Amino acid sequence: ILETEPEPTDILPVRQAKKWYGACMDKEEREKRGIKPIESILMQTGGWPLAMDLVEWSEDDFSWQDVERNYFYITGEFTFYILEPTWIYNGERSVNKIG
């Protein structure tokens, strides 16, 4: 199913899966683009200090909160911590505690 071209009659999740599968399997395009896509994401989020020259990195340019927010926008998940809401009933009402 995934190796065929997306059809207008395919439901949206199938069209998306075919598109993503095709992008993953396109070795020629991957090799042509190289690491540019991940490099672009890293630079938007302040870079990757372990892979950068010391003169390129400035910890004053991005706070860890900025980096966390950027990665959350990209992945939809928090990088440095996990928020797990817990509902607590205190006898009068339910309270949502995050922590």
GIPE-V226845 format. One record per helix or strand. SS is the DSSP state (A for helix, B for strand). FROM is the first residue (numbers start at 1). LEN is the number of residues. If there is no record, write none. Layout:
BEGIN
((SS FROM LEN) (SS FROM LEN))
END
This chain:
BEGIN
((A 12 14) (A 27 7) (A 36 9) (A 49 3) (A 64 12) (B 85 5) (B 94 5))
END
